[in-house]
Amino acid sequence: MSAVSAQFKTGLTASQETCSYWDVMSNLSIADANPRLTSVRPVTDWREPSIVRIDVTLHATLDLDEKLQILTSLVKFQMSWKNQFLTWDPQSFCGISKISIPVDSVWKPDLFVSEMTEDPQSPTVPFMSLSSDGTINQWKPIRIVSTCSLDIYKFPFDTQKCNLTFGPYVHTVQDIVVVPKSNSSAVTQSSQENYAKSEWLLGKVDVLSNNISAEEKEWSQVTYQITIRRVPILYVINLIVPAGFLVLVDVASMFIPMEGGERLGFKITVVLGFSVLLLILNDLLPNSEVTPILGVFCAVCLVIMIISIVDSIFISYMLHLSAVRPDVPQWLKIWVLKHLAFILRIDTGEVSESNAVGVRNTNKATSVVGKEADIQTRNCLQKEHDSAEIKLLKKVLLELLMIRRHMIMSKREEEAKSEWNMVAFVLDRFILICYLLTVFIILITVVVVWAF
């Protein structure tokens, strides 16, 4: 029994030595940390370039910093190449055709991302796959922080294109040729299936192969152009809708009566609120030569609001002039009450005519009352022997004439004031129409830009 047992154990040991992964690694000298495997490009003829096949799957867009124009993305990266020194016959090792080897035990291509701004952060994957024909496959997730030139003209309905360019840093195209393992449609499909939804939606991933030249040398590269579209709902609710309401409220404030001071204070409050929105917009947008159409819209609306405030101040000043300067200057009557009112289709003829007739009647009545008062005064002075009752009646008559004269002068001032009010009304409506036309034109422009 002991001899049979010893023979069985010896056979089992021989089988384990023949069929274990360790035998394959020992046969390939991988376990010995051979410098020939880690330091030299693994080809038997140096004139033969190493073909490196890569594949990328986009898993998430973690962040896109508009101010710094930096994209943070999470990708699954795969690359494969052949090591001509690491081949074996699977039949000699019980059919073993693939083994796992440590990452640092063999030579690897020096691929990097050209747009990368920080060291890539990824979980440690300590092993790679080695096939019997010498093909090595490496898979690992990578968090890539890279630069991305943004086009913010259509913000927040913008679509951005960011590149991830993979290529060797030292080895030229004579040493390493990088080729994509999958085409654009396959990469797009796999990325969309694994993409985590966030502020940015994935459109497509274009795979481009190209070479770059510098200092009479050429390097092979593969570029993955990622197209992402912003989800605008947050900016619509927090920025666009409040801006639209503030513009609407400012337009409505133009219908507040001009006589009171409520309009000016209300419009200043609206401008302060709109300025806060502009500060928020400025914090969101990057420093770029291209101004977003939304920023142009807000800037134009702010300018119109300031002009309307100046208009309100000027109108308040004109209403003040109606009290200290009864007569409207002739040039203002011609340009405002005649030409501008005609363009705006505002009828000022009745007011001008009634004011003119009123002024003539007032002047005539004033002169008549003045003459009558002078005549009565002379009569009173001439007749010194009148009785006390007659003198009292004459004094009452003089007081009545003075009261009438005062009432006529007050009516004249009111008529002149109404003329100032009409000038202010025409100018106010002119500013309102300009306001509405400007806002409508810029609004249509913004909608067309966002739509197309």
C-alpha positions in Angstrom: 0.0 0.0 0.0 2.8 2.4 0.8 4.4 1.9 -2.6 1.2 2.5 -4.5 0.6 5.6 -2.4 4.1 6.9 -3.1 3.6 6.3 -6.8 0.3 8.1 -6.8 1.8 11.1 -5.0 4.7 11.2 -7.4 2.2 11.2 -10.4 0.1 14.0 -8.9 3.2 16.1 -8.3 4.3 15.7 -11.9 0.8 16.5 -13.1 0.7 19.7 -11.0 4.1 20.8 -12.2 3.1 20.3 -15.8 -0.4 21.9 -15.7 0.1 24.9 -13.3 0.3 28.6 -14.3 3.6 28.8 -12.4 5.2 26.4 -14.8 4.2 28.7 -17.7 5.5 31.8 -15.9 8.7 30.0 -15.0 9.2 28.8 -18.6 8.8 32.4 -19.8 11.1 33.7 -17.0 8.4 36.2 -15.9 8.8 35.3 -12.3 12.5 36.2 -12.3 12.0 39.9 -13.0 14.0 39.6 -16.2 15.2 43.1 -17.4 15.0 41.8 -20.9 11.2 41.6 -20.5 10.6 44.9 -18.7 13.1 47.3 -20.3 13.2 46.5 -24.0 10.5 46.8 -26.7 9.5 43.1 -27.2 10.3 42.5 -30.9 12.8 40.2 -32.6 13.5 42.8 -35.3 13.9 46.4 -34.2 12.6 47.6 -37.6 9.3 46.1 -36.9 6.9 48.5 -35.1 4.8 47.3 -32.2 1.1 47.5 -33.0 -0.9 48.8 -29.9 -4.7 48.5 -30.2 -6.7 50.6 -27.8 -10.4 50.9 -26.9 -12.2 53.5 -24.7 -15.7 53.4 -23.2 -16.9 56.6 -21.6 -18.7 55.9 -18.3 -19.5 59.4 -17.0 -18.8 63.1 -17.3 -18.0 63.9 -13.7 -17.5 67.6 -14.2 -17.0 70.3 -16.8 -15.6 73.5 -15.3 -16.6 76.4 -17.5 -14.3 78.9 -15.9 -11.2 76.7 -16.2 -12.4 74.8 -19.2 -11.5 71.5 -17.7 -13.3 68.2 -18.3 -13.3 65.4 -15.7 -14.4 62.1 -17.2 -14.4 58.5 -16.1 -13.4 56.0 -18.9 -12.7 52.3 -19.2 -9.4 52.0 -21.0 -8.2 48.8 -22.8 -5.0 48.3 -24.7 -3.4 45.2 -26.2 0.0 44.5 -27.9 2.2 41.6 -28.7 5.3 40.5 -26.8 7.2 38.3 -29.2 9.3 36.9 -26.3 6.3 35.6 -24.4 4.9 32.7 -26.4 4.3 29.0 -25.6 2.6 25.9 -26.9 -0.6 25.4 -24.9 -0.4 21.6 -25.5 2.8 21.5 -23.5 1.0 22.9 -20.5 -2.2 21.0 -20.3 -4.0 23.4 -22.7 -3.2 26.6 -20.8 -3.7 29.4 -23.4 -4.0 32.4 -21.1 -2.5 33.5 -17.8 -2.6 36.6 -15.6 0.7 38.3 -15.0 1.7 41.3 -12.8 1.5 44.7 -14.4 5.1 45.6 -13.7 6.6 42.3 -14.9 6.8 43.1 -18.6 7.3 46.0 -21.0 4.3 48.3 -21.6 3.7 51.1 -24.2 4.2 54.6 -22.9 0.7 55.9 -23.8 -0.6 59.1 -22.3 -3.5 61.6 -22.9 -2.3 64.8 -24.6 -5.0 67.0 -23.1 -4.4 65.6 -19.5 -3.7 68.3 -16.9 -3.4 66.0 -13.8 -2.1 62.6 -13.1 -4.8 60.0 -13.9 -6.5 58.6 -10.9 -7.8 55.0 -11.1 -8.2 52.0 -8.9 -5.2 49.7 -8.8 -5.5 46.8 -11.2 -2.4 44.7 -10.5 -2.7 42.1 -13.3 -2.9 41.9 -17.1 -3.9 39.0 -19.4 -1.2 37.2 -21.4 -2.2 34.8 -24.3 -0.1 32.0 -25.7 0.6 33.9 -28.9 2.2 36.7 -26.9 -0.8 39.1 -26.9 -1.1 41.2 -23.7 -4.4 42.8 -22.8 -4.7 45.4 -20.1 -8.1 46.8 -18.7 -8.4 49.6 -16.2 -10.8 52.4 -15.3 -9.2 55.9 -15.4 -10.4 59.2 -14.1 -9.1 61.7 -16.6 -8.8 65.5 -16.0 -8.2 67.1 -19.4 -8.5 70.5 -21.1 -11.5 71.2 -23.3 -12.0 74.3 -25.5 -15.6 75.3 -24.9 -18.0 77.0 -27.3 -20.5 78.8 -25.0 -22.2 81.0 -27.7 -25.5 79.0 -27.2 -25.2 78.7 -23.4 -27.2 77.0 -21.8 -28.4 75.1 -24.8 -24.9 74.4 -25.9 -23.2 71.2 -27.2 -19.5 70.7 -26.5 -16.8 68.6 -28.2 -13.9 67.4 -26.1 -11.0 65.3 -27.2 -9.1 62.5 -25.5 -5.9 61.9 -27.6 -4.0 58.7 -26.7 -0.4 58.3 -28.0 3.1 57.4 -27.0 5.3 60.0 -25.5 8.8 58.8 -26.5 8.4 56.1 -29.1 7.9 57.4 -32.7 5.8 55.9 -35.4 8.7 53.7 -36.4 8.5 52.1 -32.9 4.8 52.1 -31.9 1.7 52.4 -34.0 -1.5 53.1 -32.1 -4.7 51.9 -33.8 -8.3 51.9 -32.5 -9.8 48.5 -31.7 -13.4 49.6 -32.4 -14.9 52.1 -34.8 -17.0 55.1 -33.9 -20.4 53.5 -33.9 -19.2 50.6 -31.6 -17.6 53.0 -29.1 -20.7 55.2 -29.1 -23.0 52.3 -28.5 -21.0 50.8 -25.7 -20.5 54.3 -24.1 -24.2 55.1 -24.2 -25.1 51.8 -22.7 -22.7 52.4 -19.7 -23.0 56.2 -19.5 -24.2 57.6 -16.1 -26.7 60.5 -16.6 -25.7 63.9 -15.2 -25.8 67.5 -16.2 -24.3 66.4 -19.5 -25.9 63.9 -22.0 -23.7 61.9 -24.3 -24.3 62.5 -28.0 -21.6 60.4 -29.7 -18.0 59.4 -29.7 -15.9 59.8 -32.9 -12.8 57.8 -33.3 -10.0 59.4 -35.3 -6.6 58.1 -36.2 -3.9 60.6 -37.0 -0.1 61.3 -36.8 1.5 64.4 -35.5 4.9 65.7 -36.6 7.5 67.7 -34.7 11.3 68.2 -35.1 11.3 65.9 -38.1 9.7 63.1 -36.1 6.3 61.6 -36.3 4.1 60.0 -33.5 1.0 57.9 -33.9 -2.1 59.0 -32.1 -5.8 58.0 -31.7 -8.3 60.7 -30.8 -11.7 60.1 -29.2 -13.9 63.1 -29.8 -16.6 63.2 -27.2 -19.8 65.1 -28.0 -21.9 66.0 -25.0 -25.0 68.2 -24.7 -25.9 70.2 -21.6 -29.2 69.7 -19.8 -30.5 73.3 -19.6 -33.4 72.9 -17.2 -31.5 74.1 -14.1 -30.4 77.3 -15.9 -33.8 77.9 -17.4 -35.4 77.8 -13.9 -32.7 79.7 -12.0 -31.5 82.2 -14.7 -33.6 82.6 -17.8 -37.1 82.6 -16.3 -36.2 85.2 -13.5 -34.5 87.4 -16.2 -37.6 87.3 -18.4 -39.9 88.1 -15.5 -37.7 91.1 -14.5 -37.8 92.4 -18.0 -41.6 92.0 -18.1 -42.0 93.8 -14.8 -39.8 96.6 -15.9 -41.9 97.0 -19.1 -45.0 97.1 -17.0 -43.5 99.8 -14.7 -43.6 102.2 -17.7 -47.4 102.4 -17.1 -47.0 103.7 -13.5 -48.3 107.3 -13.5 -45.5 109.8 -14.1 -46.6 112.3 -11.4 -45.6 110.2 -8.4 -42.1 109.1 -7.5 -43.0 105.4 -7.3 -41.9 104.6 -10.8 -38.3 105.7 -10.3 -37.8 103.8 -7.1 -39.5 100.7 -8.6 -37.3 100.7 -11.7 -34.2 101.1 -9.6 -35.2 98.0 -7.6 -35.7 96.0 -10.7 -32.3 97.0 -12.1 -30.6 95.9 -8.8 -32.3 92.5 -9.1 -31.2 92.2 -12.7 -27.7 93.0 -11.8 -27.7 90.1 -9.3 -28.6 87.8 -12.2 -25.7 89.2 -14.3 -23.3 88.4 -11.4 -24.6 84.8 -11.3 -24.2 84.6 -15.1 -20.7 86.0 -14.9 -19.7 83.3 -12.4 -21.0 80.5 -14.6 -19.3 81.5 -17.9 -15.6 81.1 -18.8 -13.2 83.8 -19.8 -13.6 83.6 -23.6 -13.5 85.8 -26.6 -16.9 84.5 -27.7 -19.7 86.2 -25.7 -22.8 83.9 -25.2 -26.0 85.2 -26.7 -27.7 85.0 -23.3 -25.1 87.5 -22.0 -25.7 89.8 -24.9 -29.5 89.6 -24.2 -29.0 90.5 -20.5 -26.6 93.3 -21.3 -29.0 94.9 -23.8 -31.9 94.6 -21.4 -29.8 96.2 -18.7 -28.9 99.1 -21.0 -32.6 99.6 -21.9 -33.5 99.6 -18.2 -30.9 102.3 -17.5 -32.2 104.3 -20.4 -35.7 104.0 -19.0 -34.5 105.2 -15.6 -32.9 108.2 -17.2 -36.2 108.8 -19.1 -38.1 108.7 -15.8 -35.7 111.2 -14.2 -36.1 113.5 -17.3 -39.9 113.3 -17.1 -39.9 114.1 -13.4 -37.7 117.2 -14.2 -40.2 118.3 -17.0 -43.1 118.0 -14.6 -41.1 120.1 -12.2 -40.6 122.7 -14.9 -44.4 123.0 -15.4 -44.5 124.6 -12.0 -41.6 127.0 -12.3 -41.7 127.6 -16.1 -45.2 127.7 -17.4 -44.4 128.0 -21.1 -43.1 125.1 -23.1 -40.2 126.1 -25.3 -41.1 126.4 -28.9 -38.5 123.9 -30.2 -39.8 121.3 -27.8 -43.4 121.8 -29.1 -42.2 121.4 -32.7 -40.1 118.3 -32.2 -42.1 116.5 -29.6 -45.8 117.6 -29.9 -45.7 117.9 -33.6 -43.2 115.6 -35.3 -42.7 112.8 -32.7 -46.4 112.7 -31.7 -47.2 112.4 -35.4 -44.8 109.4 -35.8 -46.3 107.7 -32.7 -49.8 108.5 -33.8 -50.6 110.4 -30.6 -53.2 113.1 -31.1 -52.0 116.3 -29.4 -54.0 118.8 -31.6 -56.9 119.2 -29.2 -54.6 119.9 -26.3 -52.5 122.4 -28.2 -55.5 124.1 -29.7 -57.3 124.3 -26.3 -54.2 125.6 -24.6 -53.7 128.2 -27.3 -57.4 129.3 -27.0 -57.2 129.2 -23.3 -54.0 131.3 -23.2 -55.6 133.9 -25.5 -58.8 134.0 -23.5 -56.8 134.1 -20.3 -54.7 137.0 -21.6 -57.8 138.8 -22.8 -59.7 138.2 -19.6 -56.7 139.2 -17.5 -56.4 142.4 -19.4 -60.1 143.1 -19.1 -60.1 142.4 -15.4 -57.1 144.5 -15.0 -58.7 147.4 -16.9 -61.9 147.0 -14.9 -60.0 147.0 -11.6 -58.1 150.1 -12.6 -61.3 151.8 -13.7 -63.0 150.9 -10.4 -60.0 152.0 -8.5 -60.0 155.4 -10.2 -63.7 155.8 -9.7 -63.4 155.0 -6.0 -60.6 157.5 -5.7 -62.6 160.2 -7.7 -65.8 159.8 -5.7 -64.8 160.7 -2.1 -68.3 161.8 -1.0 -70.0 158.4 -1.5 -71.8 156.9 1.4 -70.3 154.1 3.6 -72.6 151.4 2.0 -71.4 152.4 -1.5 -67.8 152.4 -0.5 -68.2 148.9 1.0 -69.9 147.6 -2.1 -67.0 149.0 -4.2 -64.5 147.3 -2.0 -66.4 144.0 -2.4 -66.4 144.5 -6.2 -62.7 145.1 -6.2 -62.1 141.9 -4.2 -64.2 139.9 -6.6 -62.3 141.2 -9.5 -59.0 140.2 -7.9 -60.4 136.8 -7.2 -61.5 136.4 -10.7 -58.1 137.6 -11.9 -56.4 135.0 -9.7 -58.6 132.2 -10.9 -57.9 133.1 -14.5 -54.1 133.0 -13.8 -54.5 129.6 -12.1 -56.3 128.3 -15.1 -53.6 129.5 -17.3 -51.0 127.7 -15.2 -53.0 124.5 -15.3 -53.3 124.7 -19.1 -49.5 125.2 -19.4 -49.0 122.3 -17.0 -51.2 120.1 -19.2 -49.0 121.0 -22.1 -45.9 119.9 -20.2 -47.7 116.7 -19.3 -48.4 116.0 -22.9 -44.7 116.5 -23.8 -43.7 114.1 -21.0 -46.4 111.6 -22.1 -45.1 111.6 -25.8 -41.5 111.1 -24.7 -42.5 108.3 -22.3 -44.4 106.4 -24.9 -41.5 106.8 -27.4 -39.1 105.2 -24.8 -41.6 102.5 -24.2 -41.9 101.6 -27.9 -38.1 101.6 -28.3 -37.9 99.4 -25.2 -40.4 96.9 -26.6 -38.9 96.8 -30.1 -35.4 96.2 -28.7 -36.4 93.5 -26.3 -38.5 91.8 -29.0 -35.7 91.8 -31.6 -33.0 90.5 -29.2 -35.5 87.9 -27.9 -36.2 86.6 -31.4 -32.4 86.5 -32.1 -31.8 84.5 -29.0 -34.5 82.0 -29.8 -33.3 81.6 -33.4 -29.7 81.0 -32.2 -30.8 78.5 -29.6 -33.1 76.6 -32.0 -30.5 76.3 -34.8 
